[in-house]
Amino acid sequence: MQNLFVDIISKELSLAARNVANVLTLFDEGATIPFISRYRKEMTGSMDEVQVGAVKERYEKLQEIEKRKESILKSMDEQGVLTDELESKIKASYNLTELEDIYLPYKPKRKTRAVKAREKGLEPLAKIIMKQHERDVEGRAASFVNKEVANVEEALQGARDIIAEWINEHKVGREIVRSVFEKEAVISSKLVKGKEEEAAKYKDYFEWSEPLKKCPSHRYLAMRRGEKEGYLKLNISPDAEYAMERLDRFFVKGDTDSAAQVQDAVTDAYKRLLAPSIETEFSNLFKEKSDEEAIKVFTDNLRQLLLASPLGQKRVLALDPGYRTGCKVVCLDQYGDLLENATIYPHPPQNDYKKSSDTIIKLVAKHKIEAIAIGNGTASRETEAFAKGLSFAHKVEVFVVSEDGASVYSAGKVAREEFPDYDVTVRGAVSIGRRLMDPLAELVKIDPKSIGVGQYQHDVDQSQLKKSLDTVVESCVNSVGVNLNTASKHLLTYVSGLGPQLAQNIVDYRSENGAFTSRDELKKVTRLGAKAYEQSAGFLRISSAKNPLDNTAVHPESYKLVKQMAKDLHCEVADLIKDKTLRSKVDLQRYVTDKVGLPTLNDIMQELDKPGRDPREAIKAFSFAEGIYSIDDLHEGMELPGLVTNITKFGAFVDVGVKQDGLVHISQLANQYVSDPNQIVKLQQQVKVRVLEIDHQRKRIQLSMKGLN
C-alpha cells in the first residue's frame, strides 16, 4: 500500500519517489517534521519543513481515504451488490467525490419518494419510460394501476420519482451539474427580515452577490458567520435553466411522450435533489478552501510573532498599565523569575506622579533593571510617556509590548501553577515582561487563538486549526532551539520527540538533580528512550556543557565525525569552533559516507561557525508620535510611525498609538500591485503610514503606506 501512496504523493508534489518513500518510512518510525528536515537531508533530498509537512498531510489524507474505501466495500458486500467491476473501481480511486458518487446508488436510504414508488411495483414502468421508445405512456401506465396505485397519474408520478433518483445518482449527471456550478455558480446573501439593527456589522452583505469562484475566503467566512448568527441567508447556485438544459441534452432522447416524462423527471431531479446536493458539496468545498486560506494567514502570522525579536536575558521591569486600578509593576531577573511587585498610580483619578516616579526609580536601581516593558492596552501611551520621562542612573530602554493573550495566560492553569500566591494582575505583568525577553518562550503558554493575529479563526475547522498551529509552534521552537536548563515545561513540550509527559519528567529531573551537564544525561530522564533522545537531542542546548557541541545544533550522532575533523587537524573540538582558519582547512569530501553526505556536513560547518546562534533578529526600540493618544487626535493626511499588528488576505492592521488599529488595505500597501500582503510587511514591523479616512462612528481608520516606506 505504501508504494502506491509513494507514487501518488511523488506525482502530486513533484518530488522524487525514493525521497518520498524515505519520508514515509521515517514517519512510520516516529520521526517528526523538524527532525526529518534538519537531520535526514540525505534521505529526503534536502526537503525543507514545508515539503516534509506536505508529504505528511497528503499521506494522512490518503490513509483516511483508504479507511473510507474499506467502509464502502464492507457496506456494499453486506448488501450483496458488490461486483468485481465495482470493487475494482473503488479500489482504484483516491478521489473522495468520485468514491461517494460510485457508492451513492447503493447507500442505504431513508424512505424516499423513489423507494415508496418501488414498493408499489413501479420500477418496471420507470425502466420503460427511461428507454424513451414508448409512445403511449398513459396506456402503458394504466396497466400498473391497482390497489396500491390509484390511477394513471399516480403511476406516472411514481415512475418519474424513480427516474429522478436515477438521474441524481448518475455519475455523468452529477458531473454535468458540478461543471455548471464550478463555472457559473453565484453566491448571494440577503438580510433576514427584521434584523436590520442587530445585523449592522454585516451591512455590506444585506444585498450581495458575486461569482463564487471570485469570492475571497475572508468574505465567504464573514457571510457564513452572518448566516450562523441568524442575520443573513446564503445561497449558492448557477442559472437553473442553463443547468437543466445541459441535463436535458444528456438524458432526454427524441420527442416522444416518454421523453417528455423524462424531461419532467430531469427538472424535478435538478430542483429537488441535484441542486441542493451539489450546493452543499460546493459550500463544503469552498468552506474547506476558505478554512485553508484563513488558517494559512493565521499560521504565517503566528510564525512571525513567535519568531519576533527577543531582548534576551536582561533584567526587566514590566508595567501593566491602568487608570483607576493603577499600573501593576513587576521586576524580573534575567531568567524571568519574579523579584518584586508593586502598584503605582501615576494617572487619573489618583495622579500620584511623584510617588509613582520614586517607586520606579528605586526599583530600577535596586534590581539593576536594564529595560522596561509596557503592555499596549489601556493607558499604554500615557504610561510610556511617564516611563520615558524618568531619569535613571544608567541607560534603561523602554519598549511597548503586545499584551494580546496575557489576560488569558494570567487567569489560566499555567499561570496558577507558576504563581499560586499572586493574583491575575501580577501574573499578567510578568507575562508582559517575559514576552519582551523571549516572545517564543512566553507565547507557547497561551492558546494561539487568544494571541490576536488571526482572520476568522473562530469560524474555521477547529481541529485543523489546532493541528496547523501546533505544527507552527513546534517548527519555531525547534528552529530556535531550547535551553535545556532554563526552559519551562510548556516550551519543552514542543521540542521534537518530547511532548507533555517527557517535558514534565525533564523538569522533575532538573529539580531533583540540578542542571544538566551534558546531552547524554538526558538518557537518565524517566521514560526518555532511544527514539525520544534521537528526535530531541539536537534541538536542546546546554550553554555550560563540558562538550561545546552540546550548545550547538550538531546532533550527538555526528559528534564522532566532528571529533575526527578536529583530530585530523591536531586540535580540540573547542579550537575548531573558535578558529575560522582551522575550519577552512576541513575537506568535507573526506568525511562523506554512505549515510552522511554534503548537506549534513555543510550544516555542521555552519553550526560550528555560529554555535548556538539565535536565528531571530535583534530587537529595535520604537516610539509612537508624540501627542497622538486617541482617534480624535488624527486628521486626514497625517503621516505617523506605526507597528504592524496583524496581516490578513485583504491588508495589514497597523497600531499608530490610538488604541484602535488602522487598516492598510492591500491596494494601499505599495505603489505596485500586491497579491499577498506578506510580500510587503511582517508582524511587528515598524512602518510609516498616512491617514486616508477616519470613521469616528464605526471607529475605523483607513491608512496608506504608498510612497512612505
C-alpha positions in Angstrom: 0.0 0.0 0.0 2.8 2.4 0.9 4.3 2.0 -2.6 1.0 3.2 -4.1 0.9 6.1 -1.8 4.5 7.0 -2.7 3.6 7.1 -6.4 0.6 9.3 -5.8 2.4 11.7 -3.5 5.5 12.0 -5.6 3.5 12.9 -8.7 1.2 15.3 -6.9 4.0 17.2 -5.1 6.7 16.7 -7.9 9.1 15.0 -5.5 11.4 12.1 -6.2 9.7 8.8 -5.3 12.7 7.5 -3.4 12.8 10.6 -1.2 9.0 10.4 -0.5 9.4 6.7 0.4 12.1 7.5 2.9 10.0 10.3 4.4 7.0 7.9 4.9 9.3 5.3 6.4 10.7 7.9 8.9 7.1 9.0 9.8 6.1 5.4 10.4 9.2 5.0 12.7 8.0 8.0 14.8 10.2 10.8 13.4 9.0 14.4 13.5 8.9 17.0 10.7 11.7 19.2 12.3 13.9 16.2 12.8 13.5 14.8 9.3 14.0 18.2 7.6 17.1 19.1 9.8 18.9 15.8 10.3 17.9 13.4 7.5 18.6 15.5 4.4 20.4 12.7 2.6 17.3 10.6 2.8 14.9 13.3 1.7 16.9 15.0 -1.0 17.1 18.1 1.4 13.4 18.6 1.6 12.5 21.6 3.7 9.9 21.6 6.5 7.1 22.8 4.2 7.7 19.9 1.7 8.0 17.3 4.5 4.8 18.7 6.1 3.0 18.5 2.7 4.1 14.8 2.3 2.8 14.1 5.8 -0.6 15.9 5.2 -1.2 14.0 1.9 -0.1 10.7 3.5 -2.7 11.2 6.3 -5.4 12.1 3.8 -4.7 9.0 1.7 -4.9 6.9 4.8 -8.3 8.4 5.6 -9.5 7.7 2.0 -8.3 4.1 2.4 -10.4 3.7 5.5 -13.5 5.2 3.7 -13.0 2.7 0.9 -12.9 -0.2 3.3 -16.2 1.1 4.9 -17.9 1.4 1.4 -16.7 -2.0 0.3 -17.9 -3.6 3.5 -21.4 -1.9 3.2 -21.8 -3.0 -0.4 -20.6 -6.5 0.3 -23.2 -6.9 3.1 -25.9 -5.7 0.8 -24.9 -8.2 -1.8 -24.4 -5.6 -4.5 -20.6 -5.6 -4.8 -19.5 -6.8 -8.2 -15.9 -7.3 -9.4 -16.2 -4.2 -11.6 -17.4 -2.0 -8.8 -14.7 -3.4 -6.4 -12.0 -2.6 -9.0 -13.4 1.0 -9.5 -13.5 1.7 -5.7 -10.0 0.3 -5.1 -8.5 2.3 -7.9 -10.0 5.6 -6.8 -8.3 8.1 -4.5 -10.8 10.9 -5.0 -13.4 11.1 -2.2 -16.0 12.8 -4.5 -15.7 10.0 -7.1 -15.9 7.4 -4.4 -19.1 8.9 -3.0 -20.6 9.1 -6.5 -19.9 5.3 -7.0 -21.4 4.5 -3.6 -24.4 6.8 -3.9 -26.8 4.3 -5.7 -26.0 1.7 -3.1 -26.0 3.9 0.0 -28.7 2.9 2.5 -31.6 5.4 2.1 -34.4 6.7 4.2 -37.8 6.2 2.8 -37.6 8.4 -0.3 -40.3 9.0 -2.9 -38.5 6.7 -5.2 -38.3 3.9 -2.5 -42.1 4.2 -2.0 -42.7 4.0 -5.7 -40.6 0.9 -6.0 -42.6 -0.7 -3.1 -45.7 -0.1 -5.2 -44.1 -2.0 -8.1 -43.5 1.0 -10.4 -39.8 0.4 -11.2 -40.6 -1.6 -14.4 -42.7 1.4 -15.7 -39.8 3.7 -14.9 -37.5 1.5 -16.9 -39.9 1.5 -19.9 -40.2 5.3 -19.8 -36.4 5.8 -19.4 -35.8 3.9 -22.7 -37.9 6.7 -24.3 -39.4 4.4 -27.0 -42.9 4.1 -25.6 -45.3 6.5 -27.4 -48.5 5.6 -25.4 -47.1 6.3 -22.0 -50.6 6.7 -20.3 -51.8 3.4 -21.8 -48.7 1.6 -20.5 -49.1 3.3 -17.1 -52.7 2.1 -16.9 -51.5 -1.5 -16.6 -49.8 -0.6 -13.3 -53.0 0.8 -11.7 -54.0 -1.5 -8.7 -55.0 -1.3 -5.1 -51.6 0.3 -4.3 -51.6 2.7 -7.3 -54.9 4.7 -7.5 -54.7 6.0 -11.1 -52.5 6.7 -14.1 -51.2 10.0 -12.8 -50.0 8.3 -9.6 -48.3 5.6 -11.6 -46.5 8.2 -13.8 -45.6 10.3 -10.8 -44.0 7.3 -9.1 -42.1 6.4 -12.2 -40.8 9.9 -12.5 -39.7 9.8 -8.9 -37.7 6.7 -9.6 -36.2 8.3 -12.7 -35.3 11.5 -10.8 -33.4 9.4 -8.3 -31.5 7.6 -11.1 -30.6 11.0 -12.6 -29.5 12.2 -9.2 -27.3 9.1 -8.8 -25.9 9.1 -12.3 -22.2 9.8 -12.4 -22.4 11.9 -15.6 -25.5 13.8 -14.4 -23.7 14.8 -11.2 -20.6 15.8 -13.2 -22.7 18.0 -15.5 -24.2 19.9 -12.6 -20.8 20.2 -10.9 -19.3 21.6 -14.1 -22.1 24.2 -14.2 -21.6 25.1 -10.6 -17.9 25.4 -11.0 -18.1 27.8 -13.9 -21.4 29.6 -13.3 -22.3 29.5 -9.6 -23.1 32.8 -7.9 -23.1 33.2 -4.1 -25.6 35.7 -2.8 -26.6 36.8 0.7 -29.7 38.6 1.9 -30.7 40.2 5.2 -33.1 38.2 7.3 -36.2 40.4 7.7 -36.5 42.3 10.9 -32.8 42.0 11.7 -31.5 45.3 10.3 -30.3 46.9 13.6 -28.8 43.7 15.1 -27.0 42.8 11.9 -25.5 46.3 11.4 -21.9 44.9 11.2 -23.0 42.8 8.2 -24.4 45.8 6.4 -22.1 45.1 3.4 -23.8 41.8 2.8 -27.5 42.7 3.1 -27.9 42.5 -0.7 -24.7 40.9 -2.1 -23.9 38.6 -4.9 -20.9 37.7 -6.9 -19.4 34.7 -8.8 -18.5 32.0 -6.3 -15.1 31.4 -7.9 -14.2 35.1 -7.4 -15.4 35.3 -3.8 -12.3 35.7 -1.4 -12.1 33.5 1.6 -12.4 36.3 4.2 -15.7 37.5 2.6 -17.1 34.0 2.4 -16.3 33.3 6.0 -17.8 36.6 7.0 -21.1 35.8 5.2 -21.1 32.3 6.8 -20.7 33.8 10.2 -23.6 36.2 9.5 -25.7 33.2 8.4 -24.7 31.2 11.5 -25.7 34.1 13.8 -29.1 34.3 12.1 -28.7 37.6 10.3 -28.1 36.5 6.7 -29.5 33.9 4.2 -26.9 32.5 1.8 -27.4 30.8 -1.5 -25.0 29.2 -3.9 -26.5 28.4 -7.4 -26.0 28.8 -11.1 -28.7 29.7 -13.6 -31.2 26.9 -13.1 -32.5 27.0 -16.7 -29.0 26.5 -18.1 -28.2 23.6 -15.8 -31.5 21.8 -16.7 -30.8 22.4 -20.4 -27.4 20.7 -20.0 -29.1 17.8 -18.3 -31.8 17.6 -20.9 -29.2 17.3 -23.6 -27.8 14.2 -21.9 -30.9 12.4 -20.6 -33.7 13.3 -22.9 -33.8 11.4 -26.3 -36.3 12.3 -29.0 -39.7 13.8 -28.9 -42.0 11.0 -27.6 -44.4 11.1 -24.7 -41.9 9.1 -22.6 -39.2 11.6 -23.4 -41.5 14.3 -22.1 -41.9 12.3 -18.9 -38.1 12.0 -18.6 -37.8 15.8 -19.1 -40.2 16.4 -16.2 -38.1 14.0 -14.1 -34.9 15.9 -15.0 -36.5 19.2 -13.8 -37.6 17.5 -10.6 -34.2 15.8 -10.1 -32.3 19.1 -10.5 -34.5 21.2 -8.3 -35.3 18.7 -5.6 -32.2 16.5 -5.5 -29.2 17.6 -7.6 -29.1 21.4 -7.0 -29.4 21.1 -3.1 -26.8 18.2 -3.1 -24.3 19.9 -5.3 -24.8 23.3 -3.5 -24.0 21.6 -0.2 -21.0 19.9 -1.8 -19.7 23.2 -3.2 -20.5 25.0 0.1 -18.4 22.5 1.9 -15.6 22.6 -0.6 -15.5 26.4 -0.6 -15.6 26.3 3.2 -12.7 23.9 3.3 -10.7 26.1 0.8 -11.5 29.2 2.8 -10.5 27.5 6.0 -7.2 26.5 4.4 -6.5 30.1 3.4 -7.6 31.6 6.7 -5.5 29.0 8.6 -2.5 29.8 6.4 -2.9 33.5 7.2 -3.1 32.6 10.9 -0.1 30.3 10.8 2.0 32.8 8.8 1.2 35.5 11.4 1.8 33.2 14.3 5.2 32.1 12.9 6.3 35.8 12.6 5.0 36.6 16.1 6.8 33.5 17.7 10.0 34.4 15.9 9.7 38.1 16.9 12.9 39.7 18.1 13.8 38.9 21.7 15.5 41.2 24.2 17.4 38.3 25.6 18.5 37.5 29.2 18.2 41.0 30.6 16.7 42.2 33.9 13.3 43.7 33.1 10.7 45.9 34.9 7.2 45.3 33.4 4.3 47.6 33.6 0.7 46.5 33.0 -1.0 50.0 32.6 -4.3 51.1 34.0 -6.1 54.2 35.3 -8.4 53.7 38.3 -6.8 50.4 39.4 -3.3 51.7 38.8 -0.3 50.2 36.9 0.9 46.8 38.1 4.7 46.7 38.3 6.9 43.6 38.4 10.7 43.2 38.4 12.2 40.1 36.7 15.7 38.8 36.8 17.5 37.7 33.5 15.8 34.3 33.7 12.3 35.7 34.0 11.9 35.0 37.7 9.8 37.4 39.8 11.9 39.5 42.2 9.4 42.1 43.4 6.0 43.6 42.6 4.2 46.8 43.3 1.3 49.0 42.2 1.7 52.7 41.2 -1.0 55.4 40.4 0.6 57.9 38.0 -2.6 58.6 36.0 -6.1 59.9 36.8 -8.0 59.8 39.0 -5.2 59.5 41.6 -2.5 61.3 39.7 0.1 60.3 42.2 3.0 61.1 39.9 5.7 61.8 42.5 5.3 58.6 44.5 5.0 56.6 41.3 8.2 58.1 39.9 10.1 57.4 43.1 8.9 53.8 43.2 10.0 53.1 39.6 13.4 54.8 40.0 14.1 52.9 43.3 13.1 49.5 41.7 15.3 50.1 38.7 18.3 50.9 40.8 17.7 48.1 43.4 17.3 45.3 40.8 19.7 46.7 38.2 16.9 46.9 35.6 18.1 47.1 32.0 14.8 47.5 30.2 11.1 48.5 30.8 8.3 46.6 29.1 4.9 48.3 28.9 1.7 46.5 27.9 -0.1 48.1 24.9 -3.6 48.1 26.5 -5.5 50.8 28.4 -3.3 53.8 29.4 -0.4 52.4 27.5 0.6 55.6 25.7 0.4 57.6 28.9 2.4 55.0 30.8 5.0 55.0 28.0 5.3 58.8 28.3 5.6 58.5 32.1 8.4 55.9 31.9 10.3 57.8 29.2 10.1 61.0 31.3 12.0 59.4 34.3 15.7 59.9 34.9 17.8 56.8 35.8 21.4 56.4 36.9 22.1 54.1 34.0 20.6 53.6 30.5 17.2 51.9 30.5 15.4 51.3 27.2 11.6 51.4 27.1 9.5 49.0 25.0 5.8 48.7 24.3 4.8 45.1 24.2 1.6 43.5 22.8 -0.4 42.1 25.7 -2.8 40.1 23.5 -3.4 36.8 25.4 -1.7 38.0 28.6 -5.1 38.1 30.4 -5.8 34.6 29.1 -2.5 33.3 30.5 -2.9 35.1 33.8 -6.2 33.5 34.5 -5.2 30.1 33.3 -3.9 26.9 34.8 -0.3 27.5 33.7 -0.1 30.9 35.4 -1.7 29.4 38.6 1.0 26.7 38.6 3.8 29.2 38.2 2.5 31.9 40.6 0.0 30.3 43.1 0.5 33.1 45.6 -0.2 36.0 43.2 -3.3 37.4 41.6 -4.1 37.7 37.9 -2.8 41.3 37.7 0.7 40.3 38.8 0.7 37.3 36.5 -0.3 39.4 33.6 2.5 41.9 34.2 5.0 39.0 34.4 3.8 37.7 31.1 4.3 41.2 29.5 7.9 41.3 30.8 8.8 37.8 29.8 7.3 38.4 26.3 9.8 41.2 25.8 12.7 38.9 26.9 11.7 35.9 24.8 8.4 36.1 22.9 8.6 32.4 21.9 9.1 31.0 25.4 6.2 33.0 26.7 3.7 32.7 23.9 3.9 28.9 23.9 2.0 29.0 27.2 -1.0 30.8 25.6 -3.6 29.2 23.3 -2.6 30.7 19.8 -6.3 31.6 19.2 -6.0 34.2 22.0 -2.9 35.9 20.6 -5.0 38.1 18.3 -3.3 37.6 14.9 -5.9 35.5 13.1 -8.5 36.0 10.5 -11.9 34.4 11.3 -10.1 31.9 13.4 -13.3 31.0 15.3 -15.1 30.2 12.1 -12.7 27.7 10.6 -12.4 23.9 11.3 -11.1 23.9 14.8 -9.3 20.6 14.7 -7.5 21.5 11.5 -6.6 24.9 13.0 -5.2 23.4 16.2 -3.2 20.9 14.2 -1.7 23.6 11.9 -0.9 25.9 14.8 0.7 23.2 16.8 2.9 22.4 13.8 4.0 26.0 13.5 4.8 26.3 17.2 6.8 23.0 17.0 8.6 24.4 13.9 9.5 27.7 15.6 10.6 26.1 18.9 12.9 23.7 17.2 14.3 26.2 14.7 15.4 28.5 17.6 16.5 25.7 19.9 15.8 25.4 23.6 18.0 25.9 26.7 17.6 22.5 28.5 18.3 24.0 31.9 16.0 27.1 31.8 13.2 26.1 29.5 9.7 25.8 31.0 7.7 22.6 30.8 5.5 24.3 28.2 8.4 25.2 25.9 9.9 21.7 26.3 6.6 20.2 25.3 7.1 21.4 21.7 10.6 20.1 21.3 10.8 17.3 18.7 10.1 13.9 20.2 9.1 15.1 23.7 5.5 16.1 24.5 3.9 17.0 27.8 4.9 13.9 29.9 8.6 13.8 28.9 8.7 17.6 29.3 7.4 17.3 32.9 9.9 14.4 33.5 12.8 16.7 32.4 11.7 19.5 34.7 11.3 16.9 37.6 14.8 15.6 36.9 16.2 19.1 37.0 14.5 19.8 40.3 15.9 16.6 41.8 19.4 16.5 40.3 20.3 20.1 39.3 21.2 21.4 35.9 22.0 19.0 33.1 25.8 18.9 32.3 25.5 17.0 29.0 23.0 15.9 26.4 23.9 12.4 27.2 22.4 12.9 30.7 19.0 13.1 29.1 19.1 9.3 28.8 18.7 9.2 32.6 15.3 11.0 32.5 12.4 8.7 33.3 10.8 7.2 30.1 13.0 9.1 27.8 14.1 6.3 25.5 16.4 6.0 22.5 13.8 7.3 20.0 12.9 10.3 22.0 16.6 11.0 22.6 17.3 10.8 18.9 14.4 13.1 18.0 15.0 15.8 20.7 18.8 15.9 21.5 19.8 18.1 18.6 17.3 20.8 19.5 18.3 21.1 23.2 21.1 23.3 24.2 23.4 23.3 27.3 25.3 26.5 27.5 27.8 25.5 30.2 28.4 21.9 29.0 31.8 20.4 29.1 31.4 19.3 25.4 30.9 22.6 23.4 28.9 20.6 20.8 26.1 20.3 23.4 25.4 24.0 22.9 25.0 23.7 19.1 22.5 22.2 16.7 25.0 19.5 15.8 23.3 16.2 16.6 25.0 13.8 19.0 25.1 11.2 16.2 27.6 13.5 14.4 29.9 14.1 17.4 32.3 11.4 16.4 32.5 12.9 12.9 33.4 16.4 14.3 35.9 14.9 16.7 37.6 13.2 13.8 37.8 16.5 11.9 39.5 18.0 15.0 41.8 15.1 15.3 42.8 15.3 11.7 43.8 18.9 12.3 45.6 18.1 15.5 43.3 20.2 17.7 40.4 20.0 20.0 36.7 20.5 19.1 36.7 23.7 21.0 39.6 25.0 18.9 37.7 24.1 15.7 34.7 26.2 16.9 36.8 29.2 17.9 39.2 29.3 14.9 37.8 30.1 11.5 41.2 29.3 9.9 41.1 25.8 11.2 37.6 25.3 9.9 38.6 26.5 6.4 41.1 23.6 6.3 38.4 20.9 6.6 38.0 19.0 3.4 34.3 17.9 3.6 34.7 15.3 0.8 36.9 13.3 3.1 34.0 12.7 5.5 31.3 11.8 3.1 30.0 8.3 3.8 27.0 6.2 2.6 24.9 7.8 5.4 26.4 11.2 5.7 26.6 13.5 2.7 27.5 17.1 1.9 24.1 18.5 3.1 24.7 17.3 6.7 28.4 18.2 6.6 27.6 21.7 5.4 25.0 22.1 8.2 27.7 21.0 10.7 30.2 23.6 9.4 27.6 26.4 9.5 26.8 25.5 13.1 30.4 25.4 14.1 30.8 28.8 12.6 28.0 30.3 14.8 27.4 27.8 17.6 24.1 28.2 19.4 23.2 31.3 17.4 19.7 32.6 17.8 18.2 32.9 14.3 15.9 35.8 15.4 16.7 39.4 14.6 17.9 41.8 17.2 15.1 43.9 18.8 14.7 47.6 18.0 13.2 50.2 20.2 10.1 52.1 18.8 8.2 55.3 19.6 4.7 56.4 18.6 4.2 60.0 17.5 4.0 62.4 20.4 0.7 63.9 21.3 -1.4 61.2 19.5 -3.4 59.3 22.0 -6.9 58.8 20.6 -8.7 58.6 17.3 -9.8 62.2 17.9 -6.2 63.3 17.6 -6.0 62.1 14.0 -6.7 64.0 10.8 -6.6 63.1 7.2 -3.2 63.4 5.5 -1.3 63.0 8.8 1.9 60.8 8.5 2.7 58.7 11.5 5.0 55.9 12.6 3.2 52.6 13.4 3.7 48.9 14.2 2.1 46.1 12.0 -0.1 44.1 14.4 -2.0 41.8 12.1 -1.8 40.6 8.5 -4.8 39.4 6.5 -5.6 38.5 2.9 -7.1 42.0 2.4 -4.4 44.0 4.0 -2.5 44.8 7.2 -3.5 46.4 10.5 -1.2 49.0 12.0 -1.1 50.4 15.5 -0.4 54.1 15.5 -0.9 54.5 19.2 -4.6 55.4 19.4 -6.0 52.2 20.9 -7.7 51.3 17.6 -5.6 49.7 14.9 -5.9 51.2 11.4 -6.3 49.2 8.2 -3.8 49.5 5.3 -5.9 47.9 2.5 -3.9 45.6 0.2 -4.3 48.3 -2.5 -2.6 50.8 -0.3 0.5 48.8 0.8 2.7 49.8 -2.1 2.8 51.7 -5.4 2.9 48.4 -7.3 0.3 45.6 -7.5 0.4 43.4 -4.3 -1.1 39.9 -4.4 -0.1 38.9 -0.8 0.4 41.5 2.0 3.2 39.3 3.4 5.3 40.3 0.4 5.4 43.8 1.8 5.0 43.7 5.6 5.8 41.5 8.5 4.3 41.4 12.0 5.8 43.9 14.4 7.5 45.7 11.5 8.0 49.4 12.1 6.3 51.3 9.2 5.2 54.8 8.3 1.6 55.4 7.3 -0.6 58.2 6.0 -4.2 58.7 7.4 -6.7 58.4 4.5 -10.0 58.4 6.2 -11.4 58.3 9.7 -14.9 56.9 10.5 -15.5 58.1 14.1 -18.9 56.4 14.4 -17.6 52.9 13.5 -14.1 53.6 14.9 -12.4 52.7 11.7 -9.2 54.2 10.4 -8.1 53.8 6.8 -4.3 54.1 6.2 -1.9 54.1 3.3 1.8 53.1 3.1 2.2 54.2 -0.6 5.4 56.1 -1.1 6.3 56.2 2.6 8.4 53.1 3.1 
